Amino acid sequence: MFGLQGLAAVLLPLVGRDPVGAVAAVVLFGLGFGVATIARPALLADRYGTAAYASLSGTLALPITAAKAVAPLAAAGIAQVAGYPAVMGVVAGACVLGALSLMAYARVPSAGRVPHAAPEDA
């Protein structure tokens, strides 16, 4: 999901002057955003269990909301200094970091996950 968003962020400056290209890049980014929105609750419940879900979801709401509020201002500042392609490069970098974090997440055991038992020999 984050890889798709990173690809879209890199493509937008390259194909964004054409309306079809711009729409395609924005749709790709939106797909990644939508999947991330759906996956977040499942990942939290899988990692920490359902008993802690409400507390963790509430705790995550503040930094997520703050990031959504500050990101446009930060992007405008970066665009003024380094240009629009640099903004999309930062977005793509953040998406790569997110993708790498999810890959690391998959490799670390968690309290909420039940390990799969090996089939018994008959």
Short mmCIF file of the C-alpha atoms (twelve columns), coordinates in Angstrom:
data_MODEL
# 
_entry.id   MODEL 
# 
loop_
_atom_site.group_PDB 
_atom_site.id 
_atom_site.type_symbol 
_atom_site.label_atom_id 
_atom_site.label_alt_id 
_atom_site.label_comp_id 
_atom_site.label_asym_id 
_atom_site.label_seq_id 
_atom_site.Cartn_x 
_atom_site.Cartn_y 
_atom_site.Cartn_z 
_atom_site.pdbx_PDB_model_num 
ATOM 1   C CA . MET A 1   0.000  0.000   0.000   1 
ATOM 2   C CA . PHE A 2   2.787  2.445   0.854   1 
ATOM 3   C CA . GLY A 3   4.807  1.266   -2.132  1 
ATOM 4   C CA . LEU A 4   1.863  2.174   -4.362  1 
ATOM 5   C CA . GLN A 5   1.696  5.606   -2.791  1 
ATOM 6   C CA . GLY A 6   5.445  6.093   -3.239  1 
ATOM 7   C CA . LEU A 7   5.171  5.152   -6.910  1 
ATOM 8   C CA . ALA A 8   2.305  7.601   -7.358  1 
ATOM 9   C CA . ALA A 9   4.292  10.378  -5.638  1 
ATOM 10  C CA . VAL A 10  7.246  9.819   -7.971  1 
ATOM 11  C CA . LEU A 11  5.021  9.638   -11.054 1 
ATOM 12  C CA . LEU A 12  2.993  12.788  -10.358 1 
ATOM 13  C CA . PRO A 13  5.748  15.296  -11.255 1 
ATOM 14  C CA . LEU A 14  6.590  13.216  -14.336 1 
ATOM 15  C CA . VAL A 15  3.077  12.693  -15.721 1 
ATOM 16  C CA . GLY A 16  1.111  15.376  -13.853 1 
ATOM 17  C CA . ARG A 17  1.052  17.954  -16.655 1 
ATOM 18  C CA . ASP A 18  -1.253 15.684  -18.619 1 
ATOM 19  C CA . PRO A 19  -4.742 15.445  -17.086 1 
ATOM 20  C CA . VAL A 20  -4.900 11.670  -17.597 1 
ATOM 21  C CA . GLY A 21  -1.484 11.214  -15.993 1 
ATOM 22  C CA . ALA A 22  -2.396 13.444  -13.071 1 
ATOM 23  C CA . VAL A 23  -5.648 11.578  -12.461 1 
ATOM 24  C CA . ALA A 24  -3.856 8.205   -12.691 1 
ATOM 25  C CA . ALA A 25  -1.195 9.258   -10.148 1 
ATOM 26  C CA . VAL A 26  -3.777 10.693  -7.753  1 
ATOM 27  C CA . VAL A 27  -5.947 7.570   -8.034  1 
ATOM 28  C CA . LEU A 28  -2.919 5.347   -7.308  1 
ATOM 29  C CA . PHE A 29  -2.077 7.450   -4.263  1 
ATOM 30  C CA . GLY A 30  -5.696 7.370   -3.114  1 
ATOM 31  C CA . LEU A 31  -5.853 3.584   -3.454  1 
ATOM 32  C CA . GLY A 32  -2.845 3.254   -1.189  1 
ATOM 33  C CA . PHE A 33  -4.383 5.695   1.294   1 
ATOM 34  C CA . GLY A 34  -7.668 3.796   1.298   1 
ATOM 35  C CA . VAL A 35  -6.008 0.424   1.859   1 
ATOM 36  C CA . ALA A 36  -3.909 1.890   4.691   1 
ATOM 37  C CA . THR A 37  -7.074 3.222   6.340   1 
ATOM 38  C CA . ILE A 38  -8.683 -0.208  6.177   1 
ATOM 39  C CA . ALA A 39  -5.534 -2.088  7.233   1 
ATOM 40  C CA . ARG A 40  -4.652 0.037   10.291  1 
ATOM 41  C CA . PRO A 41  -7.331 -1.442  12.611  1 
ATOM 42  C CA . ALA A 42  -6.505 -4.985  11.521  1 
ATOM 43  C CA . LEU A 43  -2.787 -4.436  12.089  1 
ATOM 44  C CA . LEU A 44  -3.376 -2.947  15.543  1 
ATOM 45  C CA . ALA A 45  -5.682 -5.779  16.599  1 
ATOM 46  C CA . ASP A 46  -3.281 -8.372  15.186  1 
ATOM 47  C CA . ARG A 47  -0.253 -6.874  16.918  1 
ATOM 48  C CA . TYR A 48  -1.687 -5.912  20.307  1 
ATOM 49  C CA . GLY A 49  -4.968 -7.809  20.599  1 
ATOM 50  C CA . THR A 50  -8.506 -6.498  20.617  1 
ATOM 51  C CA . ALA A 51  -8.517 -5.547  24.322  1 
ATOM 52  C CA . ALA A 52  -5.964 -2.778  23.687  1 
ATOM 53  C CA . TYR A 53  -7.375 -1.655  20.335  1 
ATOM 54  C CA . ALA A 54  -9.491 1.281   21.564  1 
ATOM 55  C CA . SER A 55  -6.705 2.762   23.692  1 
ATOM 56  C CA . LEU A 56  -4.115 2.403   20.952  1 
ATOM 57  C CA . SER A 57  -6.422 3.755   18.269  1 
ATOM 58  C CA . GLY A 58  -7.160 6.794   20.411  1 
ATOM 59  C CA . THR A 59  -3.472 7.309   21.166  1 
ATOM 60  C CA . LEU A 60  -2.617 7.148   17.467  1 
ATOM 61  C CA . ALA A 61  -5.337 9.631   16.534  1 
ATOM 62  C CA . LEU A 62  -3.399 12.648  17.854  1 
ATOM 63  C CA . PRO A 63  -0.134 12.198  15.910  1 
ATOM 64  C CA . ILE A 64  -1.999 11.114  12.765  1 
ATOM 65  C CA . THR A 65  -4.296 14.146  12.903  1 
ATOM 66  C CA . ALA A 66  -1.376 16.473  13.682  1 
ATOM 67  C CA . ALA A 67  0.602  15.087  10.742  1 
ATOM 68  C CA . LYS A 68  -2.378 15.594  8.427   1 
ATOM 69  C CA . ALA A 69  -2.688 19.192  9.630   1 
ATOM 70  C CA . VAL A 70  1.019  20.083  9.425   1 
ATOM 71  C CA . ALA A 71  1.888  18.223  6.202   1 
ATOM 72  C CA . PRO A 72  0.392  20.785  3.779   1 
ATOM 73  C CA . LEU A 73  2.257  23.629  5.488   1 
ATOM 74  C CA . ALA A 74  5.515  21.666  5.466   1 
ATOM 75  C CA . ALA A 75  4.972  20.767  1.806   1 
ATOM 76  C CA . ALA A 76  4.408  24.416  0.902   1 
ATOM 77  C CA . GLY A 77  7.619  25.373  2.712   1 
ATOM 78  C CA . ILE A 78  9.625  22.659  0.950   1 
ATOM 79  C CA . ALA A 79  8.121  23.660  -2.398  1 
ATOM 80  C CA . GLN A 80  9.145  27.303  -1.853  1 
ATOM 81  C CA . VAL A 81  12.720 26.329  -1.066  1 
ATOM 82  C CA . ALA A 82  13.371 23.287  -3.256  1 
ATOM 83  C CA . GLY A 83  10.463 23.032  -5.693  1 
ATOM 84  C CA . TYR A 84  7.493  20.760  -6.166  1 
ATOM 85  C CA . PRO A 85  9.457  17.664  -7.277  1 
ATOM 86  C CA . ALA A 86  11.324 17.803  -3.953  1 
ATOM 87  C CA . VAL A 87  7.987  17.692  -2.108  1 
ATOM 88  C CA . MET A 88  7.003  14.576  -4.011  1 
ATOM 89  C CA . GLY A 89  10.437 13.098  -3.305  1 
ATOM 90  C CA . VAL A 90  9.896  13.611  0.429   1 
ATOM 91  C CA . VAL A 91  6.442  12.028  0.149   1 
ATOM 92  C CA . ALA A 92  7.896  9.074   -1.767  1 
ATOM 93  C CA . GLY A 93  10.630 8.709   0.867   1 
ATOM 94  C CA . ALA A 94  8.043  8.658   3.649   1 
ATOM 95  C CA . CYS A 95  6.103  6.008   1.749   1 
ATOM 96  C CA . VAL A 96  9.251  3.879   1.358   1 
ATOM 97  C CA . LEU A 97  9.858  4.221   5.104   1 
ATOM 98  C CA . GLY A 98  6.289  3.082   5.739   1 
ATOM 99  C CA . ALA A 99  6.678  0.094   3.411   1 
ATOM 100 C CA . LEU A 100 9.948  -0.935  5.081   1 
ATOM 101 C CA . SER A 101 8.332  -0.559  8.503   1 
ATOM 102 C CA . LEU A 102 5.488  -2.864  7.490   1 
ATOM 103 C CA . MET A 103 7.967  -5.442  6.211   1 
ATOM 104 C CA . ALA A 104 9.799  -5.285  9.562   1 
ATOM 105 C CA . TYR A 105 6.438  -5.536  11.363  1 
ATOM 106 C CA . ALA A 106 5.709  -8.809  9.595   1 
ATOM 107 C CA . ARG A 107 8.972  -10.320 10.856  1 
ATOM 108 C CA . VAL A 108 8.612  -9.486  14.568  1 
ATOM 109 C CA . PRO A 109 6.409  -11.700 16.770  1 
ATOM 110 C CA . SER A 110 3.655  -9.910  18.638  1 
ATOM 111 C CA . ALA A 111 1.546  -10.438 21.730  1 
ATOM 112 C CA . GLY A 112 -1.716 -10.550 19.775  1 
ATOM 113 C CA . ARG A 113 -0.656 -13.125 17.215  1 
ATOM 114 C CA . VAL A 114 -1.139 -16.796 17.855  1 
ATOM 115 C CA . PRO A 115 1.769  -18.770 16.426  1 
ATOM 116 C CA . HIS A 116 0.796  -21.384 13.893  1 
ATOM 117 C CA . ALA A 117 1.355  -24.885 15.208  1 
ATOM 118 C CA . ALA A 118 3.239  -27.325 13.033  1 
ATOM 119 C CA . PRO A 119 1.126  -30.240 11.852  1 
ATOM 120 C CA . GLU A 120 1.616  -33.307 13.974  1 
ATOM 121 C CA . ASP A 121 3.092  -36.406 12.380  1 
ATOM 122 C CA . ALA A 122 0.596  -39.231 12.254  1 
# 
